[in-house]
Amino acid sequence: MRFMNLLSSSGLIGSFRTGGRLIVRLAFVGSACLILASHGESIAQEPKETSKESSKQESKVQWKKVLPESGLEGWEKTNFGGEGAVEIKDGVLVLMPGEPMTGVNKLGKDFPTENFEMQWQAQRLDGSDFFVGITFPVGKEHCSLIVGGWGGGLVGISSIDGNDASENETASYRNFKNGQWYEFKVRVDAKNITVWIDKEQILEVPRGERKFSVRAEVMRSRPLGYCVFQSKVTVKDWVYRTIDATP
């Protein structure tokens, strides 16, 4: 503001109105630049407006840890039959290869069933099949996000209207490298199930009249569980929080 007053008093700017807008005319640009330099002033760039759509979805509720720091308190190794060893140490879940699956499932009913989001990081250290098999509630129903299935690349939701991740509209294929961390996020609200990988939204499923369910093999993962298929996998920074109900 002080810079603009200096220019105005020096006769270097003028203004007029047209169509309800104020138009500022700048003259003698070289002299104006000298005044700017002598007074050590600078013109700051206007901050970009925050996207209303993204801020509307942001929750003010603090993230909560899903896993204990160590041990399996509040959780159990899922009895798939042929499962490998599991361990939680320093908040990191380690799942060893099973024949075919290894996993853990949460005990109790204290996890939200509506209007929540969760995020975590996972890496497949060995193996070539799904390293994310996360089962979660959708209202009174449940479904699973599968990442890395069918030989290592399938991504999708199992199941929608009885069709699993390889058979419904959520199916896509990506290349996942062993030994590399990937970041995941799932949001469940009254309208949609939305999934991100490495901050990129990769699918959004309108709930509507759709029916969500899990395959028979992971029924024991309900209400919240994580499993992998013939792979050694580590999972860290798994957190969740509730969100405002979608209007």
C-alpha positions in Angstrom: 0.0 0.0 0.0 2.8 2.4 0.8 4.4 1.7 -2.6 1.1 2.5 -4.4 0.7 5.8 -2.5 4.2 6.8 -3.5 3.5 6.1 -7.2 0.2 8.0 -7.0 1.8 11.1 -5.3 4.5 11.0 -8.0 2.0 11.0 -10.8 3.3 7.7 -12.0 -0.1 5.9 -11.8 -3.6 6.9 -12.7 -6.9 5.1 -12.5 -10.4 5.2 -14.0 -13.5 3.0 -13.8 -15.1 1.1 -16.6 -17.9 -1.5 -16.4 -17.7 -1.3 -12.6 -14.0 -2.3 -12.6 -11.2 -0.2 -11.4 -8.4 0.1 -14.0 -5.0 1.2 -12.9 -2.7 2.8 -15.5 1.1 2.8 -14.8 3.4 5.3 -16.6 7.1 5.8 -16.7 7.9 2.2 -15.7 11.6 2.9 -15.4 11.1 5.6 -12.8 8.6 3.5 -10.9 11.1 0.7 -10.7 13.7 3.2 -9.2 11.2 4.3 -6.5 10.5 0.6 -5.8 14.2 -0.2 -5.4 14.9 2.9 -3.2 12.2 2.0 -0.7 12.9 -1.7 -0.6 9.3 -2.5 -1.4 8.1 -5.6 -3.4 4.8 -6.7 -4.8 3.7 -10.0 -3.3 1.8 -12.5 -5.4 -1.8 -13.1 -4.3 -2.2 -16.5 -2.5 -4.2 -19.1 -4.5 -7.7 -19.7 -3.2 -8.1 -23.0 -1.4 -10.3 -25.4 -3.4 -13.7 -25.4 -1.7 -14.4 -28.9 -2.9 -11.2 -30.4 -1.3 -11.5 -28.3 1.9 -15.1 -29.4 2.3 -14.0 -33.0 2.6 -11.2 -32.3 5.1 -11.9 -33.5 8.6 -10.9 -31.6 11.7 -10.8 -34.8 13.7 -7.3 -36.1 14.6 -5.9 -39.2 13.1 -5.9 -42.3 15.3 -3.5 -45.2 15.1 -5.1 -48.5 13.9 -2.4 -50.9 15.2 -0.8 -51.2 18.6 2.8 -50.2 19.0 3.8 -53.8 19.6 2.1 -57.2 20.1 -1.4 -58.0 18.9 -3.6 -56.3 21.5 -7.0 -55.8 20.1 -6.1 -57.9 17.1 -5.6 -61.6 16.2 -3.9 -63.5 13.4 -6.6 -64.5 11.0 -7.3 -68.2 10.9 -7.2 -68.7 7.2 -5.5 -72.1 7.4 -1.9 -72.2 6.2 -1.2 -68.6 7.3 2.4 -67.4 7.9 3.8 -65.6 10.9 2.7 -62.1 11.8 4.4 -59.5 14.0 3.8 -55.9 15.1 6.9 -54.1 16.3 7.3 -50.3 16.6 3.9 -49.9 15.0 5.0 -51.8 11.8 3.0 -54.9 10.8 5.1 -57.7 9.2 3.2 -60.5 7.4 5.1 -63.5 6.2 4.0 -65.6 3.2 1.2 -68.0 3.8 -0.3 -70.9 1.9 -1.9 -69.1 0.5 -2.9 -66.1 2.8 -1.6 -64.4 5.9 -3.5 -61.7 7.8 -4.7 -60.0 10.9 -8.2 -58.9 11.9 -9.4 -56.4 14.5 -11.4 -57.6 17.5 -14.3 -55.7 18.9 -16.8 -53.3 17.3 -15.2 -49.9 18.0 -14.3 -49.1 14.4 -16.6 -46.7 12.5 -18.9 -48.2 9.8 -19.8 -44.9 8.1 -18.1 -41.6 7.3 -14.5 -42.4 7.9 -11.2 -42.5 6.1 -8.0 -44.4 6.7 -4.5 -44.3 5.2 -1.4 -46.4 5.4 1.8 -47.4 3.6 2.7 -50.9 2.4 5.5 -52.6 0.6 5.8 -56.1 -0.8 9.3 -57.4 0.0 8.9 -60.8 -1.6 6.2 -62.5 -3.7 4.1 -61.6 -6.7 0.5 -61.4 -5.6 -1.6 -59.0 -3.7 0.1 -57.1 -0.9 -3.0 -55.1 0.1 -6.1 -57.1 1.0 -7.8 -54.7 3.4 -11.4 -55.5 4.4 -13.5 -52.6 5.9 -17.1 -51.8 6.7 -19.5 -50.0 4.4 -22.5 -49.3 6.6 -23.9 -52.7 7.5 -21.9 -54.4 4.8 -18.2 -55.0 4.1 -15.9 -55.0 1.1 -12.1 -55.4 0.4 -9.6 -53.3 -1.5 -7.2 -55.6 -3.4 -3.9 -54.2 -4.7 -1.4 -56.3 -6.6 -3.6 -59.4 -7.2 -3.8 -61.7 -10.2 0.0 -61.9 -10.7 0.9 -58.6 -9.1 -1.0 -55.8 -10.9 -4.7 -55.9 -10.3 -6.4 -53.1 -8.3 -10.1 -53.1 -7.4 -12.9 -53.6 -4.9 -14.2 -57.0 -4.0 -17.1 -57.5 -4.2 -19.7 -55.2 -5.9 -23.1 -56.8 -6.7 -21.4 -60.2 -6.3 -18.6 -59.4 -8.7 -15.0 -59.4 -7.4 -12.2 -57.0 -8.1 -11.3 -58.6 -11.4 -14.9 -58.6 -12.7 -16.4 -55.2 -11.9 -15.8 -51.6 -13.1 -13.2 -50.8 -10.4 -10.6 -53.2 -12.0 -7.4 -51.7 -13.2 -3.8 -52.8 -13.6 -0.6 -51.2 -12.4 3.0 -52.2 -12.0 4.1 -52.5 -8.4 7.8 -53.0 -7.5 8.9 -55.2 -4.6 10.8 -53.2 -1.9 9.0 -49.9 -2.7 6.7 -48.2 -0.3 3.3 -47.2 -1.6 0.8 -44.9 0.1 -2.9 -45.7 0.2 -6.0 -43.9 1.3 -9.7 -45.1 1.5 -12.7 -42.9 2.3 -16.2 -44.2 3.0 -19.0 -41.7 3.1 -22.7 -41.9 2.5 -22.3 -41.4 -1.3 -19.1 -43.1 -2.3 -16.1 -45.4 -1.6 -13.0 -43.5 -2.8 -9.5 -44.8 -3.1 -6.1 -43.1 -3.6 -2.7 -44.5 -4.4 0.3 -42.2 -3.8 -2.2 -39.3 -3.5 -3.7 -40.0 -6.9 -7.4 -40.9 -6.9 -7.7 -44.2 -8.7 -11.4 -45.1 -8.2 -14.7 -43.8 -6.8 -17.7 -46.1 -6.4 -21.1 -44.5 -5.9 -22.9 -46.6 -3.2 -26.5 -46.0 -4.2 -28.3 -49.3 -4.5 -25.1 -51.3 -4.9 -24.5 -54.3 -2.7 -21.1 -54.8 -1.2 -19.7 -58.0 0.1 -16.4 -60.0 0.6 -15.2 -63.2 -1.0 -15.7 -66.3 1.2 -11.9 -66.6 1.7 -11.8 -63.3 3.7 -15.0 -63.5 5.7 -12.8 -63.9 8.8 -11.2 -60.5 8.1 -14.4 -58.6 9.0 -15.1 -56.1 10.4 -11.5 -54.7 9.7 -8.6 -56.8 8.5 -5.5 -56.9 6.4 -4.3 -59.9 4.5 -1.7 -60.7 1.8 -1.4 -63.6 -0.7 1.8 -65.7 -0.7 3.9 -62.5 -0.1 6.1 -61.0 2.6 4.7 -57.5 3.3 5.2 -54.7 5.8 2.6 -52.1 6.7 3.2 -48.9 8.6 1.6 -45.6 9.5 -1.9 -47.1 9.4 -4.3 -44.5 10.8 -8.0 -43.5 10.6 -10.4 -40.7 11.4 -14.0 -39.9 11.1 -15.2 -37.3 8.6 -18.3 -35.0 8.4 -21.3 -36.7 7.0 -21.8 -36.0 3.3 -24.8 -33.6 2.8 
